[in-house]
């Protein structure tokens, strides 16, 4: 279940981390809905991300090779 954006909820005082840090409230920082809508078409799957990283790597090698020969 996704919690509402940036709404404080009371921390459970019996929880170990809440007790150690003396927390009274917990804030959930999530990406705003407008940002998700804006960037949805540019989100990459792991395959597209791998292809992008490989392409940038190969282009970097090619550019380094070309500049190294000058």
PDB file of N, H, CA, C and O in Angstrom:
ATOM      1  N   UNK A   1       0.836  -1.176   0.000  1.00  0.00           N
ATOM      2  CA  UNK A   1       0.000   0.000   0.000  1.00  0.00           C
ATOM      3  C   UNK A   1       0.881   1.240   0.000  1.00  0.00           C
ATOM      4  O   UNK A   1       1.786   1.364   0.826  1.00  0.00           O
ATOM      5  N   UNK A   2       0.623   2.140  -0.908  1.00  0.00           N
ATOM      6  H   UNK A   2      -0.111   2.040  -1.579  1.00  0.00           H
ATOM      7  CA  UNK A   2       1.398   3.368  -0.998  1.00  0.00           C
ATOM      8  C   UNK A   2       0.777   4.425  -0.097  1.00  0.00           C
ATOM      9  O   UNK A   2      -0.419   4.707  -0.181  1.00  0.00           O
ATOM     10  N   UNK A   3       1.593   4.999   0.755  1.00  0.00           N
ATOM     11  H   UNK A   3       2.565   4.770   0.823  1.00  0.00           H
ATOM     12  CA  UNK A   3       1.107   6.011   1.672  1.00  0.00           C
ATOM     13  C   UNK A   3       1.026   7.363   0.976  1.00  0.00           C
ATOM     14  O   UNK A   3       1.747   7.603   0.007  1.00  0.00           O
ATOM     15  N   UNK A   4       0.149   8.258   1.461  1.00  0.00           N
ATOM     16  H   UNK A   4      -0.437   8.063   2.248  1.00  0.00           H
ATOM     17  CA  UNK A   4       0.045   9.585   0.865  1.00  0.00           C
ATOM     18  C   UNK A   4       1.385  10.325   0.934  1.00  0.00           C
ATOM     19  O   UNK A   4       2.216  10.069   1.806  1.00  0.00           O
ATOM     20  N   UNK A   5       1.559  11.224   0.013  1.00  0.00           N
ATOM     21  H   UNK A   5       0.883  11.432  -0.695  1.00  0.00           H
ATOM     22  CA  UNK A   5       2.820  11.955  -0.122  1.00  0.00           C
ATOM     23  C   UNK A   5       3.067  12.870   1.083  1.00  0.00           C
ATOM     24  O   UNK A   5       2.250  13.737   1.389  1.00  0.00           O
ATOM     25  N   UNK A   6       4.191  12.669   1.755  1.00  0.00           N
ATOM     26  H   UNK A   6       4.855  11.964   1.506  1.00  0.00           H
ATOM     27  CA  UNK A   6       4.700  13.528   2.817  1.00  0.00           C
ATOM     28  C   UNK A   6       3.746  13.734   3.988  1.00  0.00           C
ATOM     29  O   UNK A   6       3.759  14.799   4.606  1.00  0.00           O
ATOM     30  N   UNK A   7       2.949  12.774   4.297  1.00  0.00           N
ATOM     31  H   UNK A   7       2.938  11.909   3.795  1.00  0.00           H
ATOM     32  CA  UNK A   7       2.083  12.906   5.454  1.00  0.00           C
ATOM     33  C   UNK A   7       2.775  12.302   6.661  1.00  0.00           C
ATOM     34  O   UNK A   7       3.249  11.167   6.604  1.00  0.00           O
ATOM     35  N   UNK A   8       2.838  13.054   7.756  1.00  0.00           N
ATOM     36  H   UNK A   8       2.453  13.976   7.802  1.00  0.00           H
ATOM     37  CA  UNK A   8       3.472  12.505   8.950  1.00  0.00           C
ATOM     38  C   UNK A   8       2.560  11.475   9.600  1.00  0.00           C
ATOM     39  O   UNK A   8       1.343  11.654   9.651  1.00  0.00           O
ATOM     40  N   UNK A   9       3.147  10.415  10.086  1.00  0.00           N
ATOM     41  H   UNK A   9       4.135  10.270  10.043  1.00  0.00           H
ATOM     42  CA  UNK A   9       2.394   9.432  10.854  1.00  0.00           C
ATOM     43  C   UNK A   9       3.120   9.251  12.177  1.00  0.00           C
ATOM     44  O   UNK A   9       4.343   9.376  12.236  1.00  0.00           O
ATOM     45  N   UNK A  10       2.390   8.963  13.221  1.00  0.00           N
ATOM     46  H   UNK A  10       1.396   8.861  13.173  1.00  0.00           H
ATOM     47  CA  UNK A  10       3.066   8.775  14.502  1.00  0.00           C
ATOM     48  C   UNK A  10       3.957   7.548  14.469  1.00  0.00           C
ATOM     49  O   UNK A  10       3.583   6.512  13.919  1.00  0.00           O
ATOM     50  N   UNK A  11       5.136   7.668  15.058  1.00  0.00           N
ATOM     51  H   UNK A  11       5.440   8.510  15.504  1.00  0.00           H
ATOM     52  CA  UNK A  11       6.056   6.538  15.120  1.00  0.00           C
ATOM     53  C   UNK A  11       5.626   5.617  16.255  1.00  0.00           C
ATOM     54  O   UNK A  11       5.128   6.073  17.285  1.00  0.00           O
ATOM     55  N   UNK A  12       5.821   4.333  16.056  1.00  0.00           N
ATOM     56  H   UNK A  12       6.226   3.963  15.219  1.00  0.00           H
ATOM     57  CA  UNK A  12       5.510   3.371  17.094  1.00  0.00           C
ATOM     58  C   UNK A  12       6.604   3.456  18.160  1.00  0.00           C
ATOM     59  O   UNK A  12       7.751   3.110  17.875  1.00  0.00           O
ATOM     60  N   UNK A  13       6.292   3.898  19.362  1.00  0.00           N
ATOM     61  H   UNK A  13       5.361   4.179  19.594  1.00  0.00           H
ATOM     62  CA  UNK A  13       7.333   4.057  20.383  1.00  0.00           C
ATOM     63  C   UNK A  13       7.958   2.725  20.805  1.00  0.00           C
ATOM     64  O   UNK A  13       9.040   2.704  21.391  1.00  0.00           O
ATOM     65  N   UNK A  14       7.280   1.620  20.509  1.00  0.00           N
ATOM     66  H   UNK A  14       6.401   1.637  20.033  1.00  0.00           H
ATOM     67  CA  UNK A  14       7.814   0.313  20.887  1.00  0.00           C
ATOM     68  C   UNK A  14       8.801  -0.225  19.846  1.00  0.00           C
ATOM     69  O   UNK A  14       9.553  -1.159  20.123  1.00  0.00           O
ATOM     70  N   UNK A  15       8.794   0.366  18.653  1.00  0.00           N
ATOM     71  H   UNK A  15       8.182   1.125  18.429  1.00  0.00           H
ATOM     72  CA  UNK A  15       9.712  -0.082  17.613  1.00  0.00           C
ATOM     73  C   UNK A  15      11.137   0.250  18.030  1.00  0.00           C
ATOM     74  O   UNK A  15      11.387   1.287  18.645  1.00  0.00           O
ATOM     75  N   UNK A  16      12.059  -0.626  17.696  1.00  0.00           N
ATOM     76  H   UNK A  16      11.856  -1.469  17.196  1.00  0.00           H
ATOM     77  CA  UNK A  16      13.436  -0.483  18.156  1.00  0.00           C
ATOM     78  C   UNK A  16      14.087   0.799  17.644  1.00  0.00           C
ATOM     79  O   UNK A  16      14.678   1.542  18.429  1.00  0.00           O
ATOM     80  N   UNK A  17      13.990   1.072  16.347  1.00  0.00           N
ATOM     81  H   UNK A  17      13.510   0.469  15.710  1.00  0.00           H
ATOM     82  CA  UNK A  17      14.615   2.274  15.801  1.00  0.00           C
ATOM     83  C   UNK A  17      13.970   3.545  16.348  1.00  0.00           C
ATOM     84  O   UNK A  17      14.664   4.520  16.634  1.00  0.00           O
ATOM     85  N   UNK A  18      12.660   3.536  16.493  1.00  0.00           N
ATOM     86  H   UNK A  18      12.096   2.744  16.261  1.00  0.00           H
ATOM     87  CA  UNK A  18      11.984   4.716  17.038  1.00  0.00           C
ATOM     88  C   UNK A  18      12.436   4.959  18.469  1.00  0.00           C
ATOM     89  O   UNK A  18      12.630   6.107  18.872  1.00  0.00           O
ATOM     90  N   UNK A  19      12.605   3.902  19.233  1.00  0.00           N
ATOM     91  H   UNK A  19      12.448   2.970  18.906  1.00  0.00           H
ATOM     92  CA  UNK A  19      13.048   4.057  20.616  1.00  0.00           C
ATOM     93  C   UNK A  19      14.494   4.528  20.686  1.00  0.00           C
ATOM     94  O   UNK A  19      14.828   5.365  21.524  1.00  0.00           O
ATOM     95  N   UNK A  20      15.361   4.001  19.815  1.00  0.00           N
ATOM     96  H   UNK A  20      15.090   3.321  19.134  1.00  0.00           H
ATOM     97  CA  UNK A  20      16.771   4.386  19.833  1.00  0.00           C
ATOM     98  C   UNK A  20      16.973   5.855  19.479  1.00  0.00           C
ATOM     99  O   UNK A  20      17.803   6.536  20.082  1.00  0.00           O
ATOM    100  N   UNK A  21      16.212   6.342  18.502  1.00  0.00           N
ATOM    101  H   UNK A  21      15.538   5.790  18.012  1.00  0.00           H
ATOM    102  CA  UNK A  21      16.381   7.718  18.057  1.00  0.00           C
ATOM    103  C   UNK A  21      15.399   8.686  18.703  1.00  0.00           C
ATOM    104  O   UNK A  21      15.483   9.893  18.476  1.00  0.00           O
ATOM    105  N   UNK A  22      14.487   8.184  19.490  1.00  0.00           N
ATOM    106  H   UNK A  22      14.419   7.203  19.674  1.00  0.00           H
ATOM    107  CA  UNK A  22      13.507   9.041  20.144  1.00  0.00           C
ATOM    108  C   UNK A  22      12.572   9.729  19.157  1.00  0.00           C
ATOM    109  O   UNK A  22      12.272  10.914  19.308  1.00  0.00           O
ATOM    110  N   UNK A  23      12.115   9.003  18.161  1.00  0.00           N
ATOM    111  H   UNK A  23      12.359   8.041  18.039  1.00  0.00           H
ATOM    112  CA  UNK A  23      11.257   9.586  17.137  1.00  0.00           C
ATOM    113  C   UNK A  23       9.827   9.701  17.620  1.00  0.00           C
ATOM    114  O   UNK A  23       9.303   8.816  18.296  1.00  0.00           O
ATOM    115  N   UNK A  24       9.211  10.807  17.259  1.00  0.00           N
ATOM    116  H   UNK A  24       9.637  11.526  16.710  1.00  0.00           H
ATOM    117  CA  UNK A  24       7.795  10.989  17.559  1.00  0.00           C
ATOM    118  C   UNK A  24       6.950  10.882  16.299  1.00  0.00           C
ATOM    119  O   UNK A  24       5.816  10.405  16.344  1.00  0.00           O
ATOM    120  N   UNK A  25       7.510  11.333  15.162  1.00  0.00           N
ATOM    121  H   UNK A  25       8.431  11.721  15.126  1.00  0.00           H
ATOM    122  CA  UNK A  25       6.793  11.249  13.892  1.00  0.00           C
ATOM    123  C   UNK A  25       7.741  10.758  12.817  1.00  0.00           C
ATOM    124  O   UNK A  25       8.951  10.967  12.901  1.00  0.00           O
ATOM    125  N   UNK A  26       7.194  10.111  11.817  1.00  0.00           N
ATOM    126  H   UNK A  26       6.210   9.941  11.749  1.00  0.00           H
ATOM    127  CA  UNK A  26       7.958   9.624  10.680  1.00  0.00           C
ATOM    128  C   UNK A  26       7.387  10.282   9.437  1.00  0.00           C
ATOM    129  O   UNK A  26       6.172  10.302   9.242  1.00  0.00           O
ATOM    130  N   UNK A  27       8.267  10.822   8.593  1.00  0.00           N
ATOM    131  H   UNK A  27       9.255  10.805   8.752  1.00  0.00           H
ATOM    132  CA  UNK A  27       7.846  11.432   7.345  1.00  0.00           C
ATOM    133  C   UNK A  27       8.285  10.544   6.195  1.00  0.00           C
ATOM    134  O   UNK A  27       9.426  10.084   6.151  1.00  0.00           O
ATOM    135  N   UNK A  28       7.376  10.308   5.271  1.00  0.00           N
ATOM    136  H   UNK A  28       6.449  10.682   5.306  1.00  0.00           H
ATOM    137  CA  UNK A  28       7.689   9.535   4.088  1.00  0.00           C
ATOM    138  C   UNK A  28       7.957  10.508   2.946  1.00  0.00           C
ATOM    139  O   UNK A  28       7.061  11.242   2.529  1.00  0.00           O
ATOM    140  N   UNK A  29       9.166  10.514   2.448  1.00  0.00           N
ATOM    141  H   UNK A  29       9.894   9.918   2.787  1.00  0.00           H
ATOM    142  CA  UNK A  29       9.520  11.367   1.312  1.00  0.00           C
ATOM    143  C   UNK A  29       9.394  10.531   0.052  1.00  0.00           C
ATOM    144  O   UNK A  29      10.168   9.601  -0.173  1.00  0.00           O
ATOM    145  N   UNK A  30       8.437  10.862  -0.745  1.00  0.00           N
ATOM    146  H   UNK A  30       7.807  11.618  -0.563  1.00  0.00           H
ATOM    147  CA  UNK A  30       8.182  10.141  -1.978  1.00  0.00           C
ATOM    148  C   UNK A  30       8.222  11.137  -3.125  1.00  0.00           C
ATOM    149  O   UNK A  30       8.090  12.342  -2.911  1.00  0.00           O
ATOM    150  N   UNK A  31       8.400  10.644  -4.325  1.00  0.00           N
ATOM    151  H   UNK A  31       8.507   9.665  -4.498  1.00  0.00           H
ATOM    152  CA  UNK A  31       8.417  11.539  -5.470  1.00  0.00           C
ATOM    153  C   UNK A  31       7.010  12.074  -5.692  1.00  0.00           C
ATOM    154  O   UNK A  31       6.044  11.312  -5.652  1.00  0.00           O
ATOM    155  N   UNK A  32       6.884  13.383  -5.928  1.00  0.00           N
ATOM    156  H   UNK A  32       7.669  14.002  -5.961  1.00  0.00           H
ATOM    157  CA  UNK A  32       5.550  13.954  -6.154  1.00  0.00           C
ATOM    158  C   UNK A  32       4.916  13.410  -7.429  1.00  0.00           C
ATOM    159  O   UNK A  32       5.612  13.018  -8.366  1.00  0.00           O
ATOM    160  N   UNK A  33       3.613  13.392  -7.448  1.00  0.00           N
ATOM    161  H   UNK A  33       3.048  13.711  -6.687  1.00  0.00           H
ATOM    162  CA  UNK A  33       2.874  12.835  -8.579  1.00  0.00           C
ATOM    163  C   UNK A  33       3.162  13.602  -9.871  1.00  0.00           C
ATOM    164  O   UNK A  33       3.252  12.987 -10.934  1.00  0.00           O
ATOM    165  N   UNK A  34       3.310  14.928  -9.810  1.00  0.00           N
ATOM    166  H   UNK A  34       3.237  15.429  -8.947  1.00  0.00           H
ATOM    167  CA  UNK A  34       3.590  15.709 -11.019  1.00  0.00           C
ATOM    168  C   UNK A  34       4.936  15.306 -11.616  1.00  0.00           C
ATOM    169  O   UNK A  34       5.096  15.294 -12.836  1.00  0.00           O
ATOM    170  N   UNK A  35       5.920  14.973 -10.745  1.00  0.00           N
ATOM    171  H   UNK A  35       5.790  14.983  -9.754  1.00  0.00           H
ATOM    172  CA  UNK A  35       7.226  14.564 -11.239  1.00  0.00           C
ATOM    173  C   UNK A  35       7.146  13.189 -11.901  1.00  0.00           C
ATOM    174  O   UNK A  35       7.781  12.954 -12.929  1.00  0.00           O
ATOM    175  N   UNK A  36       6.372  12.290 -11.316  1.00  0.00           N
ATOM    176  H   UNK A  36       5.857  12.481 -10.481  1.00  0.00           H
ATOM    177  CA  UNK A  36       6.203  10.959 -11.904  1.00  0.00           C
ATOM    178  C   UNK A  36       5.545  11.049 -13.271  1.00  0.00           C
ATOM    179  O   UNK A  36       5.947  10.355 -14.205  1.00  0.00           O
ATOM    180  N   UNK A  37       4.527  11.906 -13.389  1.00  0.00           N
ATOM    181  H   UNK A  37       4.201  12.469 -12.630  1.00  0.00           H
ATOM    182  CA  UNK A  37       3.857  12.076 -14.677  1.00  0.00           C
ATOM    183  C   UNK A  37       4.786  12.689 -15.719  1.00  0.00           C
ATOM    184  O   UNK A  37       4.763  12.302 -16.888  1.00  0.00           O
ATOM    185  N   UNK A  38       5.603  13.648 -15.286  1.00  0.00           N
ATOM    186  H   UNK A  38       5.621  13.963 -14.337  1.00  0.00           H
ATOM    187  CA  UNK A  38       6.508  14.330 -16.204  1.00  0.00           C
ATOM    188  C   UNK A  38       7.596  13.399 -16.734  1.00  0.00           C
ATOM    189  O   UNK A  38       7.960  13.477 -17.908  1.00  0.00           O
ATOM    190  N   UNK A  39       8.115  12.519 -15.879  1.00  0.00           N
ATOM    191  H   UNK A  39       7.820  12.456 -14.926  1.00  0.00           H
ATOM    192  CA  UNK A  39       9.248  11.673 -16.258  1.00  0.00           C
ATOM    193  C   UNK A  39       8.842  10.250 -16.644  1.00  0.00           C
ATOM    194  O   UNK A  39       9.718   9.423 -16.899  1.00  0.00           O
ATOM    195  N   UNK A  40       7.563   9.941 -16.693  1.00  0.00           N
ATOM    196  H   UNK A  40       6.852  10.612 -16.486  1.00  0.00           H
ATOM    197  CA  UNK A  40       7.117   8.562 -16.944  1.00  0.00           C
ATOM    198  C   UNK A  40       7.602   8.035 -18.294  1.00  0.00           C
ATOM    199  O   UNK A  40       8.015   6.879 -18.394  1.00  0.00           O
ATOM    200  N   UNK A  41       7.556   8.864 -19.321  1.00  0.00           N
ATOM    201  H   UNK A  41       7.220   9.803 -19.240  1.00  0.00           H
ATOM    202  CA  UNK A  41       7.953   8.373 -20.644  1.00  0.00           C
ATOM    203  C   UNK A  41       9.457   8.203 -20.780  1.00  0.00           C
ATOM    204  O   UNK A  41       9.920   7.552 -21.717  1.00  0.00           O
ATOM    205  N   UNK A  42      10.225   8.776 -19.865  1.00  0.00           N
ATOM    206  H   UNK A  42       9.849   9.305 -19.104  1.00  0.00           H
ATOM    207  CA  UNK A  42      11.681   8.663 -19.947  1.00  0.00           C
ATOM    208  C   UNK A  42      12.247   7.613 -18.997  1.00  0.00           C
ATOM    209  O   UNK A  42      13.458   7.393 -18.969  1.00  0.00           O
ATOM    210  N   UNK A  43      11.385   6.964 -18.221  1.00  0.00           N
ATOM    211  H   UNK A  43      10.402   7.143 -18.244  1.00  0.00           H
ATOM    212  CA  UNK A  43      11.858   5.919 -17.310  1.00  0.00           C
ATOM    213  C   UNK A  43      12.392   4.755 -18.119  1.00  0.00           C
ATOM    214  O   UNK A  43      11.802   4.361 -19.125  1.00  0.00           O
ATOM    215  N   UNK A  44      13.516   4.203 -17.674  1.00  0.00           N
ATOM    216  H   UNK A  44      13.996   4.523 -16.857  1.00  0.00           H
ATOM    217  CA  UNK A  44      14.159   3.131 -18.421  1.00  0.00           C
ATOM    218  C   UNK A  44      13.971   1.795 -17.726  1.00  0.00           C
ATOM    219  O   UNK A  44      14.052   1.696 -16.502  1.00  0.00           O
ATOM    220  N   UNK A  45      13.719   0.778 -18.521  1.00  0.00           N
ATOM    221  H   UNK A  45      13.652   0.858 -19.515  1.00  0.00           H
ATOM    222  CA  UNK A  45      13.757  -0.575 -17.989  1.00  0.00           C
ATOM    223  C   UNK A  45      15.226  -0.945 -17.847  1.00  0.00           C
ATOM    224  O   UNK A  45      16.092  -0.219 -18.337  1.00  0.00           O
ATOM    225  N   UNK A  46      15.517  -2.031 -17.203  1.00  0.00           N
ATOM    226  H   UNK A  46      14.814  -2.621 -16.806  1.00  0.00           H
ATOM    227  CA  UNK A  46      16.924  -2.397 -17.000  1.00  0.00           C
ATOM    228  C   UNK A  46      17.600  -2.692 -18.335  1.00  0.00           C
ATOM    229  O   UNK A  46      18.800  -2.459 -18.482  1.00  0.00           O
ATOM    230  N   UNK A  47      16.847  -3.202 -19.310  1.00  0.00           N
ATOM    231  H   UNK A  47      15.873  -3.392 -19.191  1.00  0.00           H
ATOM    232  CA  UNK A  47      17.442  -3.481 -20.626  1.00  0.00           C
ATOM    233  C   UNK A  47      17.801  -2.189 -21.354  1.00  0.00           C
ATOM    234  O   UNK A  47      18.882  -2.073 -21.931  1.00  0.00           O
ATOM    235  N   UNK A  48      16.879  -1.211 -21.322  1.00  0.00           N
ATOM    236  H   UNK A  48      16.001  -1.305 -20.853  1.00  0.00           H
ATOM    237  CA  UNK A  48      17.156   0.071 -21.972  1.00  0.00           C
ATOM    238  C   UNK A  48      18.272   0.806 -21.251  1.00  0.00           C
ATOM    239  O   UNK A  48      19.107   1.451 -21.885  1.00  0.00           O
ATOM    240  N   UNK A  49      18.290   0.710 -19.926  1.00  0.00           N
ATOM    241  H   UNK A  49      17.611   0.186 -19.411  1.00  0.00           H
ATOM    242  CA  UNK A  49      19.354   1.364 -19.178  1.00  0.00           C
ATOM    243  C   UNK A  49      20.708   0.729 -19.493  1.00  0.00           C
ATOM    244  O   UNK A  49      21.702   1.437 -19.654  1.00  0.00           O
ATOM    245  N   UNK A  50      20.751  -0.599 -19.581  1.00  0.00           N
ATOM    246  H   UNK A  50      19.943  -1.174 -19.450  1.00  0.00           H
ATOM    247  CA  UNK A  50      21.994  -1.295 -19.930  1.00  0.00           C
ATOM    248  C   UNK A  50      22.452  -0.912 -21.339  1.00  0.00           C
ATOM    249  O   UNK A  50      23.640  -0.688 -21.569  1.00  0.00           O
ATOM    250  N   UNK A  51      21.516  -0.840 -22.270  1.00  0.00           N
ATOM    251  H   UNK A  51      20.550  -1.022 -22.083  1.00  0.00           H
ATOM    252  CA  UNK A  51      21.868  -0.449 -23.634  1.00  0.00           C
ATOM    253  C   UNK A  51      22.376   0.992 -23.672  1.00  0.00           C
ATOM    254  O   UNK A  51      23.307   1.299 -24.417  1.00  0.00           O
ATOM    255  N   UNK A  52      21.776   1.876 -22.878  1.00  0.00           N
ATOM    256  H   UNK A  52      21.020   1.627 -22.273  1.00  0.00           H
ATOM    257  CA  UNK A  52      22.217   3.268 -22.822  1.00  0.00           C
ATOM    258  C   UNK A  52      23.628   3.371 -22.253  1.00  0.00           C
ATOM    259  O   UNK A  52      24.464   4.091 -22.800  1.00  0.00           O
ATOM    260  N   UNK A  53      23.898   2.665 -21.168  1.00  0.00           N
ATOM    261  H   UNK A  53      23.219   2.080 -20.723  1.00  0.00           H
ATOM    262  CA  UNK A  53      25.223   2.694 -20.552  1.00  0.00           C
ATOM    263  C   UNK A  53      26.262   2.102 -21.505  1.00  0.00           C
ATOM    264  O   UNK A  53      27.363   2.638 -21.629  1.00  0.00           O
ATOM    265  N   UNK A  54      25.921   1.009 -22.174  1.00  0.00           N
ATOM    266  H   UNK A  54      25.026   0.574 -22.073  1.00  0.00           H
ATOM    267  CA  UNK A  54      26.855   0.392 -23.115  1.00  0.00           C
ATOM    268  C   UNK A  54      27.137   1.333 -24.291  1.00  0.00           C
ATOM    269  O   UNK A  54      28.274   1.428 -24.752  1.00  0.00           O
ATOM    270  N   UNK A  55      26.116   2.017 -24.767  1.00  0.00           N
ATOM    271  H   UNK A  55      25.192   1.940 -24.393  1.00  0.00           H
ATOM    272  CA  UNK A  55      26.294   2.953 -25.880  1.00  0.00           C
ATOM    273  C   UNK A  55      27.199   4.108 -25.480  1.00  0.00           C
ATOM    274  O   UNK A  55      28.104   4.478 -26.229  1.00  0.00           O
ATOM    275  N   UNK A  56      26.962   4.675 -24.313  1.00  0.00           N
ATOM    276  H   UNK A  56      26.227   4.375 -23.705  1.00  0.00           H
ATOM    277  CA  UNK A  56      27.803   5.780 -23.836  1.00  0.00           C
ATOM    278  C   UNK A  56      29.243   5.300 -23.649  1.00  0.00           C
ATOM    279  O   UNK A  56      30.180   6.038 -23.956  1.00  0.00           O
ATOM    280  N   UNK A  57      29.432   4.098 -23.158  1.00  0.00           N
ATOM    281  H   UNK A  57      28.671   3.499 -22.908  1.00  0.00           H
ATOM    282  CA  UNK A  57      30.773   3.546 -22.966  1.00  0.00           C
ATOM    283  C   UNK A  57      31.493   3.389 -24.307  1.00  0.00           C
ATOM    284  O   UNK A  57      32.650   3.788 -24.443  1.00  0.00           O
ATOM    285  N   UNK A  58      30.813   2.811 -25.287  1.00  0.00           N
ATOM    286  H   UNK A  58      29.874   2.487 -25.177  1.00  0.00           H
ATOM    287  CA  UNK A  58      31.422   2.603 -26.604  1.00  0.00           C
ATOM    288  C   UNK A  58      31.727   3.940 -27.272  1.00  0.00           C
ATOM    289  O   UNK A  58      32.781   4.100 -27.888  1.00  0.00           O
ATOM    290  N   UNK A  59      30.806   4.904 -27.152  1.00  0.00           N
ATOM    291  H   UNK A  59      29.950   4.774 -26.652  1.00  0.00           H
ATOM    292  CA  UNK A  59      31.062   6.227 -27.720  1.00  0.00           C
ATOM    293  C   UNK A  59      32.238   6.911 -27.025  1.00  0.00           C
ATOM    294  O   UNK A  59      33.011   7.617 -27.672  1.00  0.00           O
ATOM    295  N   UNK A  60      32.379   6.711 -25.729  1.00  0.00           N
ATOM    296  H   UNK A  60      31.750   6.137 -25.203  1.00  0.00           H
ATOM    297  CA  UNK A  60      33.519   7.261 -25.003  1.00  0.00           C
ATOM    298  C   UNK A  60      34.823   6.646 -25.456  1.00  0.00           C
ATOM    299  O   UNK A  60      35.820   7.352 -25.608  1.00  0.00           O
ATOM    300  N   UNK A  61      34.834   5.334 -25.676  1.00  0.00           N
ATOM    301  H   UNK A  61      34.024   4.761 -25.553  1.00  0.00           H
ATOM    302  CA  UNK A  61      36.040   4.678 -26.195  1.00  0.00           C
ATOM    303  C   UNK A  61      36.391   5.188 -27.588  1.00  0.00           C
ATOM    304  O   UNK A  61      37.555   5.457 -27.884  1.00  0.00           O
ATOM    305  N   UNK A  62      35.373   5.319 -28.444  1.00  0.00           N
ATOM    306  H   UNK A  62      34.427   5.100 -28.204  1.00  0.00           H
ATOM    307  CA  UNK A  62      35.617   5.792 -29.812  1.00  0.00           C
ATOM    308  C   UNK A  62      36.147   7.227 -29.802  1.00  0.00           C
ATOM    309  O   UNK A  62      37.079   7.551 -30.537  1.00  0.00           O
ATOM    310  N   UNK A  63      35.559   8.075 -28.979  1.00  0.00           N
ATOM    311  H   UNK A  63      34.801   7.812 -28.382  1.00  0.00           H
ATOM    312  CA  UNK A  63      36.024   9.458 -28.894  1.00  0.00           C
ATOM    313  C   UNK A  63      37.442   9.517 -28.326  1.00  0.00           C
ATOM    314  O   UNK A  63      38.269  10.292 -28.806  1.00  0.00           O
ATOM    315  N   UNK A  64      37.724   8.706 -27.313  1.00  0.00           N
ATOM    316  H   UNK A  64      37.052   8.077 -26.924  1.00  0.00           H
ATOM    317  CA  UNK A  64      39.069   8.654 -26.761  1.00  0.00           C
ATOM    318  C   UNK A  64      40.083   8.172 -27.781  1.00  0.00           C
ATOM    319  O   UNK A  64      41.204   8.679 -27.838  1.00  0.00           O
ATOM    320  N   UNK A  65      39.697   7.199 -28.582  1.00  0.00           N
ATOM    321  H   UNK A  65      38.787   6.787 -28.536  1.00  0.00           H
ATOM    322  CA  UNK A  65      40.576   6.699 -29.624  1.00  0.00           C
ATOM    323  C   UNK A  65      40.863   7.774 -30.672  1.00  0.00           C
ATOM    324  O   UNK A  65      42.004   7.964 -31.092  1.00  0.00           O
ATOM    325  N   UNK A  66      39.803   8.471 -31.083  1.00  0.00           N
ATOM    326  H   UNK A  66      38.876   8.316 -30.741  1.00  0.00           H
ATOM    327  CA  UNK A  66      39.975   9.521 -32.092  1.00  0.00           C
ATOM    328  C   UNK A  66      40.805  10.675 -31.564  1.00  0.00           C
ATOM    329  O   UNK A  66      41.665  11.185 -32.282  1.00  0.00           O
ATOM    330  N   UNK A  67      40.578  11.098 -30.343  1.00  0.00           N
ATOM    331  H   UNK A  67      39.880  10.684 -29.760  1.00  0.00           H
ATOM    332  CA  UNK A  67      41.367  12.186 -29.765  1.00  0.00           C
ATOM    333  C   UNK A  67      42.793  11.757 -29.478  1.00  0.00           C
ATOM    334  O   UNK A  67      43.708  12.578 -29.536  1.00  0.00           O
ATOM    335  N   UNK A  68      42.994  10.507 -29.175  1.00  0.00           N
ATOM    336  H   UNK A  68      42.250   9.840 -29.128  1.00  0.00           H
ATOM    337  CA  UNK A  68      44.341  10.003 -28.888  1.00  0.00           C
ATOM    338  C   UNK A  68      45.216   9.937 -30.128  1.00  0.00           C
ATOM    339  O   UNK A  68      46.442   9.969 -30.024  1.00  0.00           O
ATOM    340  N   UNK A  69      44.598   9.846 -31.304  1.00  0.00           N
ATOM    341  H   UNK A  69      43.602   9.821 -31.388  1.00  0.00           H
ATOM    342  CA  UNK A  69      45.363   9.766 -32.540  1.00  0.00           C
ATOM    343  C   UNK A  69      45.743  11.128 -33.083  1.00  0.00           C
ATOM    344  O   UNK A  69      46.537  11.224 -34.019  1.00  0.00           O
ATOM    345  N   UNK A  70      45.182  12.188 -32.504  1.00  0.00           N
ATOM    346  H   UNK A  70      44.537  12.110 -31.744  1.00  0.00           H
ATOM    347  CA  UNK A  70      45.505  13.537 -33.001  1.00  0.00           C
ATOM    348  C   UNK A  70      46.840  14.003 -32.538  1.00  0.00           C
ATOM    349  O   UNK A  70      47.256  15.113 -32.870  1.00  0.00           O
TER     350      UNK A  70
END
